[in-house]
Amino acid sequence: MQYLVIWTIRPEHIRQAQERFKETGGHPPEGIKMLGRWHFASGGKGMALTETDDATGLAKWTQEWIDLLSFEIEPVLNDEQFASVLGE
């Protein structure tokens, strides 16, 4: 299943989050494939498209950053998958 992970850096933690990202690369744990990652030009928000059957692993990944970021995680469907929902 694919998930869109959207993060927002808490304003008081922007520098610390940027430093941690430079040090770690922010890569997901094994079992979670990152299909793409984008950073908003403002530097305070971003998103990653991931693929996994391991929701626990996804939660563990966000917990590594929860002290600095807030998250929204939504399962997403591509056009073909959504067309099947519509019965086409």
N, C-alpha and C positions, 0 to 999 in steps of 0.2 A: 504494500500500500504506500502511496505517496502522501507526504505531509508537507505543508508549508509552515515553516517555523519563522515567525516574525519576532524580532527582538527590538527593544527600546532600551537604550542606555540611560540610566538615571543620571540627570545632569551633574550631580555632585561627584559622579564616578567616571566621567568620560575619560580623563587622563589615565586612570588606573585600568579601565577596560581596554584602552588602546595599547597600553604597555603589555598587558596579559596576552592580547591578541598577537602582538609582535613576537612575544616569547614562545607562544604555544601553537600559533597558526589556527587555533580554534577548530581543529578537526574533530569530527565525530568519532565515537568509539567503534570498534569492530562490530560489524553487523548492521551498521547504518551507512548507506551509500548517499553521499552528498552529490546531487545531480547538478547543482549550481548554487552560487551564493552571490548576493548583490548587496552593496552598501549604499545607503542614501547619501547623496552628495553633502548633506548637512553633517554627516558623521555621527549622528545620534541614533540612527535606526538602520535596520537592515533586514534581509530575509534570506532563507536558504530553502531550496527544494530538496527534500530527502526521500529516500525509499527504504522501507524496512517493514518487517513483520514483527519487530521487537519494540513495542511501545515502552517497555521498561527501560531499554537501552536509550531510547529517545529522552525519556525523563531523566535518566542519569546524566546525559550530556548537558541538559539544561541546568541541572543542579550544580554542575561545575562553574556556572556563571551567575547563578541566582542572587549572589551577593551584590552583583553590579548591574544586572539587566533584569527587565521584566519580559515575559514571553507570551505569545499567542501561538498555539499549535492547532492547525486545522487539517483534517484529511482532505485531499483534493482529488478531483477526477479530471482526466483529459477529455477532449471533445468526443472521442469515440465511446469512452466509458459513460459519459453523461448522455449521449444519444441513446444508449441502451436503457438508461433510466427512463427516458422519454418514450421508449418503445419503438424506436426507429431502427 
